[in-house]
């Protein structure tokens, strides 16, 4: 195995549950509860329906539960369906590495939950699997900036998913290396997924990575071998995708874990919009919409290029494009006073009043903000009224960021709001309470098997 693969395998093999103290366990559970709410909130979307329909057609020896599907399906398809749901609302967590590479690490939580349920393991083992997946995904994302090279985050998510599943499956160091190799060499994802008018696949691409990561781990368990030099060899990842890099993974691990510092979302929208939304909602009482001449946003390059540069962002035609459109999000927040999952209904996206406001919004990169990213996620907004008066505001750390975190009560309130349309509200509360006590479970299947009963009202 090459050095990168060996580093990953050694880290996964060496990290044990004893490395998780009470603080780490609590922070991981916060992200599990937050993700549970996102899954339940996203279960009614068309991508979720498609994923459940596919899952309903398959059963396997290792089976797990997809939310809203009472018949168990294969572990891979349960992970796929639940990841589609966790990502559908674009309400789950985000992490930027010190070098600026980004990922939604809680996309990996459904893979750990499905694998843990299928195997009937302890809750603390699943929490360790989540920590491992977060660490591997973040280490790869932080080693090189694949976004700028046109490659998508799923390229590394699949390795992280394979390692999280592999830990639960009890793979040896050698088997883990083969799982990582199989996963990364066979699942290279292009960033076309997140360009222009966005499709359902925007929220489903990492679900496919989870499915394929679990499959890679299962193959390795049965003895399948992968290429010996997936990262450094000829025509490997460094040769074709990333360029040379080294990986920073070691046991014992230096705290904090990524799962302790990833940013939770206060608004159901692309993470780089969070600071701007905080600002515009703070200014809203001072900004009469009918008197707005124009609105100018200054932000860092990643935010500008992701949600404020393409023409499609001023003409969103899908919910996936709208929740990645800074002009749309600011217009909706000004008009409605908040952003909710309902902000992206077809009627709202087509609303003439909202559409008339969007052309008055401009977005530009501010170089000093770009230099301060990712330590700061700056957005400065200047609203100019027809009278000539200007109203300004700025934020550097959005609500939910590690430096401005959601409280446990806010995590619960967010989860409860997302569970509001569930027919059996008592079951939803019981599941949430069980997730808050996840490390005490002897068999997570006793709790996760109830996810299939979470149907719409």
N, C-alpha and C positions, 0 to 999 in steps of 0.2 A: 504494500500500500504506500502511497506517497505521503509526504509530511503533513499536508493539510488533512487528508482523510484520517491519518493516524492520530492527529491532534483531536479531531472531532470524536473519534471512537474512544480514545483514552479518557477524554473529559466525560463523556456519557457513561462509560463503564465505571469511572471512579467516583462520580458524585452520588452520594447517598442521602437518604431522608434525614440523617443526623445533621446535615449541613443547614437544614431549615429550622431557624429558631422561631419563636412565637410571632415575632414581628413579620418575618418573611411569610409565614403561613397565613397570617391575617391579610397581608397585602395581596397574596395570590387569591384568597377567597373573595376579596373585594372585586377582583377582575372576573372571577367565575360568576358571581352574582350579577355583576354588570352585564356580562355576556349572556347569562340566562335571560335577563330582561330583553336584550337585543334579539335573541333567538325567538322568544315568544312574540315580541313586537313585529318581527319580520316574517312570521309563519304564514301570514295571509297573502304575501306577494306572489305574483305569477311565477317567478323563478322557484319559489318554495313549492308551489303546486306541482311544477314540472319535476322537481327533484323527488318529491314524495311519490309521484306517479311512477317514476322509474324505480324507486326503492321498493315499492309495493310488489314489483314483479320478480324480486330476487330474495332468496333466503339462503343462509349458509350455516355451517357448523359453528363458526364464530359469529354470533348475531348481536345486534344492538338496536336501540330505539331511535327513530327519527321523530321529532316533535310533531304531534298531530297525526301520526300513523300508528294505529294500535297493534298491527302485526309487525313483529320484528323483521329486520332486513339484515343484509350483510354488514359487517363492521365498517367496510369501506364506504358503502352507500349511505349508512347512517351518518358517518362523519361528513360525507359530501353534502347531504341534505341539511344537516344542522349548521354547517359552515355557510351555506347559501343564506340561511336565515339570519345567522349572527351578523352577516355583512350587508344584508339587503337595505337596511335603513341608514347605513354609514354612520352608525352611532357607537361603534365599539372602539377600543383603545388604539393609541398610536404611539410609536416610539421612534425618535430620531437619534441615531448614533452620534458620538462626538464628531465624526467626520461628515455627518449630514445625511447618511443613508437612512431611509425610512422604511417602516413596515407596520402593519396592523398585527401585532403579535397575538392578540386574542383570537385571531382567525384560527390559531392552532388549538385552542381549548376544545372545540368539538371533537377533534381527532383523539385527544387524550381521554375525553369522557367516553367516547364510543369504544375505544380499545379497552379502557378500564372496565366498562360495563360487560363487554363480551368475555373478558377474562375473570370477572368477579373478584377484583383485587380490592385492597384497602384504599380508603380515601386519601391517606397520606402518600400512597404510591402514585396516585393520579396527580396530586399536587406536585410531587417531585417531577413527574413526566412533563407537566406544564412548565415548570421552571427550566428544565433541560431544553425543551423546545424553544422557549423564549430566548435562552442564552445562545443556542446554536444559530437560530435565525438572525439574531442581532449581531453576533460575531461575523457572520458572513456578510450581512448588509453593511457593517461598519468597515470591512476590509477593503471594499471597492465600491464605487458609485455606478452600479449597473443601469440605473435609471437614465443617466446621461448618455449611455451607450445604446439605448433603445431596447433594453431587456426589462422584463417585468419581475416584480417581487416574488412571484411564484417559483422562479428559478431557485431561490434559496429556501422558500417556505417548504418545498417538498423535502429537502434534506432535514429540516427541523422536525417536520412531521414524522419522517422515518425514524429519527432518533428518539423522539418522545414515545412512539409506539414500540420501538425496539427495546427501550428500557423496560417497559411494562411486559413485553414478551420474554424478557430475561435473556436477550441475545448476548453472546460473548463479545469481547472486543473485536475479534476477527469478523464475526457475523455483522456487528454494527458497521464496520468498515465496508463490507460488501453492500449492506443496505444503503449506506450513504452514496456509494458509487453508482449503484443501480438507479437510485432516485435522481441524482443530479445529471447523469449522462443521458437519461431518457426523457427528461422533462424540462427542456429549455423553453421558456415562455417569452414571447415578444411583447413590447409595450404598446402595440396597436390596440390592445385591450382598453387603454386609458387615453386615447387620442380622439379628438373631434366629438361628434355626436356619440354618446356612450350607450352601450347596449346592456342587456341583462348580464352579459358575461363579465362586466366590470365587477360585480359583486360575487361572481361565481368562480373566477379564475383560481383563487387560492383554495376554494373548496375542491377543485380538481387536484390541486397540489396535495391537499390532505389525503384525498382518496389514494392518489398514486404513491404517496409516502408510506402509508400503511401497507399497501400492496408490496412495496419494495422490502419492508421489514418482514412481512410474511414470507416472501420468497427467500430472503436470507436465512430465516429460521429453518426452512426446508432444505437448505444447502446450496441455493443458487449463489454463484459467485459473480462479482462485478468486475469491470476493468480495474487493473491494479494502479493506474495513474490517472484517475478521472480529472484531477485538477491540474497537475503539472506536466502530464504527458503530451506527446504530439497529438494535435487536434483535440486537446482537452479544454477545460473551462478557461484556464488562463490564456491559452493559445488563441482561442476563438471568441471568448466572451468578455473577460474581465481585464486581461493583462496581469502581470505578476502581483501577488500579494502574500502577506503572511497573516496567520490567524492567531488571535489572542484568546485562547481558552486554556484554563489550567485548573487543577485541583490541588490543594484547597483553593476555593474561590474567594476572591476579595469582594466583600459586600459593597454596595447593595446589588442584589440581583435585578435584572431587567424587569422582572415581574413586580418589583417593588416601586419602580419609578416611571413606568409607561404612563402616558397621559390618558385619563378618561375624558369622555366628551360630555359637555353640558348641553350642546346643541346637536341635533341629528343632521350633521353636515360634514363635508370633507374637513379634515383636521386643520389644514392651513387657513380655513375661514374663521376659526374659533375666536381669535383675537379681534378680527374686524367685526364679527357679530357682537362680541361683548361691547365694543366701542359704540357701534351704531345704536344699540339698544339703550346704552347709557345716555346718548345724545337725543334720543327720540322725542322726549318731552319738549325739547327746545327747537325742534325742526318741524315746522308746518309743511306737510308734504306738498300742498298746492302752491307753496312759495319757493320751492327748490329750483334754483337755476341749474346747478350741477353739483355732483359729488365726486371728489377725487380721492383715490386710495393710494397710499404709498406703502409698499411692503417688500419683503425679501424675495429673491429670485425664485425659489421653489414655489412659494405661494403664487407669485405672478405667473409663472410658466404653467402651473398645474391648474389654476382655476380663474385666471384673469387675463389670458393672452389670446386664446384662440377665438375666432369669430363665432364658433358654435356656442361659446359661453354667453353671448348676447342673444342667442336664439335657441334656447334649450327646447327640445321636443320630446325628451324622455325624462323620467324621474332621475335616472342615473346621471344624465347631463345636468339637470337642475341642481342636484345636491353637490355638484362639482363646478358650479357657476357662481363666482363671487358677485357679479351684478345681480343675478336672480336672488341670491340669498339676502343681499342687503336690501333690495327692493321689497321682498316679502317681509323681512324683519321690520322695516319702516312702516309698512302698511298694516301689519297684523300685530306688531308688538312682541312677537316671538317666532321661533321656528319650531315646528312640531312635525311628526310624520305626515300629518295632513297637509303640510305646506307643499307637498309634491304630488297632489292629485292631478289628473289630467285637466280638470276645470281650472285649478289654481294656476297651473303652468301656462294655460292659454288666456288668463285673465287680461283684458285690455288695459285696465288701470296699471297693473303691474308691468305689463309690456311697455307702456308709455313712459314709465319711470326708468327702466333699464338703460336706454340710450344716453341718459344724462349722467351715467356713472362711468368713470374712467379709472383704470388701474395701471400703475407703473411700478417698476422695480426701483428701490432706493438703495444704492450701493452700500451705504453704511449699515443698513438693516441686513443686507445679505452677508456682510462680514461678521455680524453679530449672531447670525444663525449658525447652529441650532441652539446655542445657549439662550437666545431670545427669539421669540416668534412675533416680531414687531408688525403692527399695523397702525398707520396714522391716517385718519379720515378728516378731510376738509370739506365741509358743506357750505356752499355759497348760495345765499338766498337772492331773490330778485331785487331786494332792496340794496344789495351790495354787502350786507352783513355776512361774516363768515363765522362758522361754528366748528371747532376742532376738538379732536380727542385722539388718544393713543393708548395702546396696551402692548405689553411685551410678553406676558405669560397669561394665557387664557385660563378661565375657570375650568379646572380639571387637570391642569398641568401639575407636574410634581412640585413646583414652587407655589402653586395656588390650587391645592387638591380639593376634590369633592370630599365632603364628610361622609361617614358611614350612613348618616341619616339621608343625605342627598342621593347616595347610591341606592338606598332602599326606596326612596320616593321615585326615582327614575324607573326602577324595576317595577314598582307597583303600578305606575302609570302605563307602562308597556304591557302589563298583564290585564289591563282594564277590560279588554274585549274577550277574555277567556270565559267560557261558560262556567267552569268550576273554579271560582275565585279562591275557595278554601284550599283546593289542591295546589294552586299556584303559590299561595302563602306557605303551605307546608313544604313544598319543594324549595322555596327560597330559604326557609329556616334550616332545612337540612343541608343546604349548600354552605350556610354560615357555620355549620358544625361538621364540615366535610372530613376533616382530619380524624374525626372520631369514628367514622364508618368502617366496619369490618369488611363489608361487601357493598361497593357502590351500586351494584345492580339492583339492590333493594330499593334504592331511591330513583335511579335513572330509568328504571323500567316503567315508571309512571309518566314519563314525558309524552308518551303516545296518546295519553288521555287529554292533553291540552288542546282542545279543539275550540273553534270560534264560537261566540255566543249566537 
